[in-house]
Amino acid sequence: MPSAPILWNSSHRLILASRSEARRHLLASAGIPFEIDIAEIDERAIEDAFLGQGGAAEKLPGLLAQAKAVDVSRRYPEASCVGADQVLTLDGRIFHKAETIQDAATQLARLSGRTHRLTSALAIARGGRVEYEAEDHAEMTMRSLSAAQIDLYLRFVGELALTSVGAYQVEKFGVHLMEEIRGGHATILGLPIIALLSWLRREGALEL
């Protein structure tokens, strides 16, 4: 965790309920002191129940962000607990992380030449109660890729393709796959940080 900067009100405690390296990097780069505690929820069970009841795919990240924030906030009732989640959708279908390199190749073939959407959401909870929610979207147009190009990419990135939805990390080698990107960098990485910073200012956590 970075040391508390001058701009931060040291009486405010922020806990990130995420194991995402990208989200941690975004907060640290902004000079925000935070702790980490991973939410203990069954994301897939929540997803299955929500979608089974007719829930819209793009509303799922908000629901999961809330569940994460609330779970962690019950352990730290006086802290501001941040939950975040992201989904990749194409034609209303949710993509999950590939389990094998072959699965990654299949995902990339489906995304090739198409525009998919990343929906990122955050929720902030205190004492088991959600106090703030926000979400944002990014549109990602992937180049038309041949089977040979997909194979070359996957041989280059290896197991890294299994760590992110869509089998790419646009902040790394995945940028080579893109033809056009419309949306904020932080949203693409899974945390609408401008919304988070605005809330922190309103709460008096940030002096700047």
Number of C-alpha atoms within 10 A of each C-alpha: 12 13 11 13 12 11 12 19 16 12 9 16 15 20 22 24 25 21 12 17 9 17 21 18 12 18 19 15 10 11 17 21 19 20 14 16 19 16 20 11 13 11 14 10 9 15 17 12 11 16 13 10 9 9 13 12 18 22 17 22 25 23 21 24 29 27 26 30 32 27 23 29 27 16 14 19 15 14 19 24 34 30 32 29 24 26 23 24 20 15 8 12 13 14 14 15 17 19 13 12 18 12 16 24 20 17 19 23 16 13 20 20 16 14 18 20 21 24 26 28 30 28 27 29 29 22 19 19 17 20 15 15 20 19 23 20 21 20 17 22 19 21 16 17 17 12 14 9 12 19 16 12 18 21 12 12 16 11 14 14 26 20 14 15 20 26 26 25 20 17 12 9 14 16 14 14 22 18 14 13 16 12 15 16 16 17 21 25 23 25 30 24 23 13 16 18 17 11 17 18 14 10 10 13 19 19 11 9
